[in-house]
Amino acid sequence: MDFVRFKSAVIKLGAFEKSNIRKKYIEKFVNTESDVYQEQINALRKYRDGYCYQGYLWDCIIGSTIVDEDFIARAVSANEQVYVFWDIHSSERILIKDYWKFEKDDVLQMSMKLLVENEVFLPEDIYIVDKDITWTLIKTHEDIDGKRYCMKSGNI
């Protein structure tokens, strides 16, 4: 599938919805009392492309465990609808050409199958969460011993 078809297949949430999903996600999964959260995420900084944070939400996830990248593809039914988003970073700090194919604060809704088959169109660090916000799967750009660093939290 090319990017144009992928973009038309996903649902981009509106301003209120995407803000609400991020807020609920942070309330459920993120330790907002941690120094990392307070210093790198909660303290937004002004860049040429708007206010952004510097850290990664995944550094503050409550009750996370490390999982294999393959676990993520197998853990959720292919037809289950999920929300997908990424950290709100400035293009001044991301030096990868054409990194942002969507807006940096977008939240997308799609099936898990569509996500797995088209992840190439998304940023490296993604947060996947079910519609009821009971679990999250996280893929980061980091690796451990040559394997992509992935996490899960919640009842999955």
C-alpha positions as CSV (number, residue, x, y, z in Angstrom):
1,M,0.0,0.0,0.0
2,D,1.3,3.5,-0.8
3,F,1.1,6.4,1.6
4,V,-1.8,8.0,-0.1
5,R,-3.9,4.9,0.3
6,F,-2.7,4.4,3.8
7,K,-3.6,8.0,4.8
8,S,-7.1,7.6,3.4
9,A,-7.5,4.3,5.2
10,V,-6.8,5.7,8.7
11,I,-9.0,8.0,10.8
12,K,-7.3,11.1,12.0
13,L,-9.0,12.2,15.2
14,G,-10.2,15.8,15.5
15,A,-8.6,18.3,17.9
16,F,-10.8,17.5,20.9
17,E,-10.6,13.7,20.4
18,K,-6.9,13.5,20.0
19,S,-6.3,15.8,23.0
20,N,-8.6,13.6,25.1
21,I,-6.9,10.4,24.0
22,R,-3.5,11.7,24.9
23,K,-4.8,13.1,28.2
24,K,-6.4,9.7,29.2
25,Y,-3.3,7.8,28.0
26,I,-1.0,10.0,30.3
27,E,-3.4,9.6,33.2
28,K,-3.5,5.8,32.9
29,F,0.1,4.9,31.9
30,V,2.5,7.7,32.6
31,N,4.2,8.6,35.9
32,T,3.6,12.3,35.8
33,E,5.4,12.7,39.1
34,S,8.8,11.5,37.8
35,D,11.6,13.9,37.2
36,V,11.8,12.9,33.5
37,Y,8.2,13.7,32.9
38,Q,8.4,17.0,34.8
39,E,11.6,18.2,33.2
40,Q,11.4,16.8,29.6
41,I,7.7,16.4,28.8
42,N,5.6,18.6,31.0
43,A,7.9,21.6,30.4
44,L,7.1,22.4,26.8
45,R,9.6,24.4,24.9
46,K,9.1,26.8,22.0
47,Y,10.6,25.9,18.7
48,R,10.1,27.3,15.2
49,D,7.4,24.7,14.6
50,G,5.5,25.2,17.9
51,Y,5.6,24.0,21.4
52,C,7.1,20.6,21.9
53,Y,8.6,18.4,24.5
54,Q,12.1,16.8,24.6
55,G,11.7,13.5,26.3
56,Y,9.9,10.3,25.5
57,L,6.7,9.2,27.2
58,W,8.1,5.7,27.2
59,D,10.7,6.7,29.8
60,C,7.9,7.3,32.3
61,I,5.5,4.3,31.6
62,I,4.0,2.8,34.8
63,G,4.3,-1.0,35.2
64,S,5.9,-1.6,31.8
65,T,7.6,-4.8,30.8
66,I,9.9,-5.4,27.8
67,V,8.4,-7.5,25.0
68,D,9.7,-8.8,21.7
69,E,8.7,-6.8,18.6
70,D,7.0,-9.9,17.3
71,F,4.8,-9.9,20.4
72,I,3.2,-6.7,19.3
73,A,2.1,-8.1,16.0
74,R,0.7,-11.2,17.6
75,A,-0.8,-9.7,20.8
76,V,-3.8,-8.0,19.3
77,S,-6.5,-9.3,17.0
78,A,-5.8,-8.1,13.4
79,N,-9.2,-6.5,13.2
80,E,-9.1,-4.7,16.6
81,Q,-9.2,-1.0,16.3
82,V,-6.4,0.9,18.0
83,Y,-5.2,4.4,18.5
84,V,-1.7,5.2,17.4
85,F,0.4,8.3,18.2
86,W,3.9,9.5,18.8
87,D,5.9,11.9,20.9
88,I,5.4,15.6,20.1
89,H,9.0,16.5,19.1
90,S,10.2,19.5,17.1
91,S,11.4,19.1,13.6
92,E,14.5,21.0,14.8
93,R,15.5,18.0,16.9
94,I,14.4,15.2,14.4
95,L,17.0,15.2,11.7
96,I,15.5,12.4,9.6
97,K,14.3,13.7,6.2
98,D,10.5,13.4,5.7
99,Y,10.1,12.0,9.2
100,W,6.6,13.6,9.7
101,K,4.1,12.2,7.3
102,F,1.3,13.2,9.6
103,E,1.1,16.2,12.0
104,K,3.3,15.7,15.0
105,D,0.4,15.8,17.4
106,D,-2.0,13.5,15.4
107,V,-3.7,10.5,16.9
108,L,-4.8,7.9,14.3
109,Q,-7.4,5.2,14.6
110,M,-6.9,2.0,12.5
111,S,-7.0,-1.7,12.7
112,M,-4.0,-3.5,14.1
113,K,-3.6,-5.3,10.8
114,L,-3.4,-1.9,8.9
115,L,-0.8,-0.7,11.5
116,V,1.4,-3.7,11.3
117,E,1.4,-3.7,7.5
118,N,2.1,0.0,7.1
119,E,4.2,1.0,10.1
120,V,6.8,2.4,7.7
121,F,4.7,5.5,7.3
122,L,4.8,6.3,11.0
123,P,7.5,7.7,13.2
124,E,9.9,5.2,14.8
125,D,8.5,5.7,18.3
126,I,4.8,4.8,18.4
127,Y,2.3,4.3,21.2
128,I,-0.5,1.8,20.5
129,V,-3.5,1.8,22.8
130,D,-6.8,0.1,22.7
131,K,-10.0,2.1,22.4
132,D,-10.9,1.6,26.1
133,I,-7.3,2.6,27.1
134,T,-6.7,-0.5,29.2
135,W,-3.4,-1.5,27.6
136,T,-0.6,0.0,25.6
137,L,2.1,-1.4,23.4
138,I,5.1,0.8,22.6
139,K,7.8,0.6,19.9
140,T,10.8,2.7,20.4
141,H,13.8,3.6,18.2
142,E,16.2,2.1,20.7
143,D,17.5,-1.5,20.5
144,I,18.8,-3.9,23.0
145,D,21.3,-6.5,21.7
146,G,20.2,-5.8,18.2
147,K,16.5,-6.1,18.9
148,R,14.1,-3.2,18.9
149,Y,13.2,-2.1,22.4
150,C,9.4,-2.6,22.8
151,M,7.2,-2.4,25.9
152,K,3.7,-3.2,27.1
153,S,1.7,-2.0,30.0
154,G,-1.8,-2.9,31.2
155,N,-4.0,-5.9,30.7
156,I,-3.1,-7.4,27.3
